[in-house]
Amino acid sequence: MHEGDGPAVVHVSNMHYTPETLVIDAGTTVEWVFDDGPIAHNVVGVSENSPPDFASPMIAQDTWSYTFESPGEYEYICSEHPQKTGVIVVEEP
């Protein structure tokens, strides 16, 4: 899934990140929309190239955003549910 001019959104619900893989241009902000009832999740970068600030707090019902400036693949997990994984692929615009 490549986000062009529209918002880059990942939904966090039903114990999944949807979409699991999101392709964006460098400089794009991705918004995670947390909506999994009372179950809190987070977004924690686990790639070798993940910036240290690519980590959200635990959230049950809210949003969190991160702007990806550098091209690369950024894998992430929920630290409480490590089977829940996602990837942001950042390309040159």
Summary of the structure (lengths in Angstrom):
residues: 93
radius of gyration: 12.2
end to end distance: 15.4
largest distance: 37.8
contacts: 252
relative contact order: 0.29
helix: 0%
strand: 58%
